[in-house]
Amino acid sequence: MRVLIALLVLCLPQAALADPGDVRRFPAPSGNAAAQLRVQGSTDLEVFATVIADYQRLHPDTEVVYEDVIAWDIAARYLKDPYAARRPDIMISASMDLQTKLANDGYALAHRSPQTDALPDWAQWRHEVFAISTEPVAIVYNTRLLPATKAPHTRRQLLDLLRDPAGPLRGRVGTYDVERSGTGYLFATQDAQVGSVSTALLAELGRNAVQLEERTGVLLDRVASGNLVLAYNVLGSYAKARIDAGAPLAIVQPEDYTLVALRTAVISRTAMHPAQARQFLDYLLSPRGQRVLTEQARLGPVLPASVTGTPARTMRPIVLGPGLLVYLDTLKRRQFLENWRTIVQPQAATP
């Protein structure tokens, strides 16, 4: 197991190991910090701040430290030193595969409560990895630059738009850099398994000089500003929050299939404050926590079942479980990235 862990750390971006992340301390509202909770998450801090504020209304004596880092960084830093002084009590990420690997390799504490037991089977694994929200993976475009009548609603329509001789998306289409973004890597590997046009789509993105970013927020900012016309395979919940704030954006959930990611929580095996981590997880899965996640953080709910319901025909939930570990195999990951680089960045891939 130690060898496999070491190999995973080595294959993660080295910049992630050094990045200190964006840390914010939320003092105990009562002024008497009787307890502390350390959260490390890939959810943008400004999105999650409303959740923490509501949690502290219920627990005013708890100080919360939130570290906003990319998904690769969560896994890399923890595997590098599970006993680091700044180690998290709970890790929250949409990179379900990395979270599953942490649990599979023995780095998660099991937790059972009425809240976790209420989760459907697809939303938890071994009582160690827990979904706290659902995240449709979408196409987002600038409504001032692309009329709704020309917006692609399937991947084949996106292919046609990329192949347009007029080049409306050349240099102005973006997606995740799968070498730096754990979430982007997950979505790309899922596309490779599910999508019949995934290779052709990657090739056309490459020919159109696709712009690559590691974070959803940066991609959406570039689309909202008009620097990009369209972003592919991004978390729609982030776009919804910007639309509500007045950004000229529209969301398309592809009609051929829409991947649905689960933002998941794992309680660290070496947590310094495990009781607070369990309490926070139960809050996130409570009716109140789910309401705050949905209405204020704009993340899709996991509970209650009546809200989630049966997925639409085109929805393809990414299933929690050991199947997510396949593309984290060192050789498999290297081969996938080399192929991706060759298709999407042919110049960069040339020795």
Secondary structure, 3 states (H helix, E strand, C coil): CHHHHHHHHHHCCHHHHHCCCEEEEECCCCCCCCEEEEEEECCCHHHHHHHHHHHHHHCCCEEEEEEECCHHHHHHHHHHCCCCCCCCCEEEECCHHHHHHHHHCCCECCCCCHHHHCCCHHHEECCCEEEEEEEEEEEEEECCCCCHHHCCCCHHHHHHHHCCCCCCCCCCEEEECCCCCHHHHHHHHHHHHHCCCHHHHHHHHHHCCCEEECCHHHHHHHHHHCCCCEEEEEEHHHHHHHHHCCCCEEEECCCCCEEEEEEEEEEECCCCCHHHHHHHHHHHHCHHHHHHHHHCCCCECCCCHHHHCCCCCCEEECCCCHHHHHHHCHHHHHHHHHHHHHHHCHHHHCC
